[in-house]
Amino acid sequence: MIPSMAALNECVERGVDLLLVHEPTFYIAIMRLHDRWDIWPEYGIPWSWARFLELAGLPVAIHQTIYPGTLHRYDVEPRSLGEFARHVASSSGGRP
């Protein structure tokens, strides 16, 4: 799913500086996740990334229409892109 302009505009209005999307757009692409493992509950790609990124608990929502089980939403506390990047770097063994 490519994020709509309305979603991108809302991110700008809220000061969000990181948007993770399933499919990239022509104007913003940060991380892309897509694999047949997407549909494997608790072990698939979205679940594994959530654990790696230390997102607490289960997804708030799992989209079930177009690609059932592949689109997850987690509500997280806001943080800057820099803070998030340092967290990912330290979690993956990179330099914070």
C-alpha positions, -999 to +999 in steps of 0.1 A: +000+000+000+013+034-009+005+061+017-020+087+005-011+124+003-036+129+031-016+106+053+016+123+044+002+157+050-011+146+084+024+134+093+038+168+083+012+186+104+020+164+134+057+168+130+063+131+123+097+126+107+095+089+100+068+070+082+072+033+077+052+021+046+047-013+030+053+000-005+075+029-013+063+061-030+081+083-055+086+110-028+095+091+004+109+056+010+124+047+043+118+010+049+100-016+027+088-049+040+074-076+017+077-113+017+055-144+018+065-147+055+042-117+061+012-139+067+029-162+093+015-150+127+042-143+154+071-153+131+065-134+098+083-104+087+061-078+104+061-096+137+099-101+136+105-065+128+082-054+156+102-076+180+135-063+167+123-027+170+110-034+205+075-024+198+055-034+228+028-060+227+006-070+198-003-048+168-032-025+175-046-034+141-039-060+114-053-050+080-074-079+066-087-067+032-062-066+003-033-087+017-047-103+049-024-103+078+004-083+061-002-048+073+003-042+110-002-010+130+015-002+163+008+029+184+041+041+198+053+071+218+065+099+195+103+102+191+125+120+167+140+103+137+174+107+152+163+089+184+148+061+164+178+057+142+201+055+173+178+029+187+179+008+156+217+012+152+223+001+188+198-029+185+216-041+153+251-038+167+258-006+149+272+025+164+246+047+182 
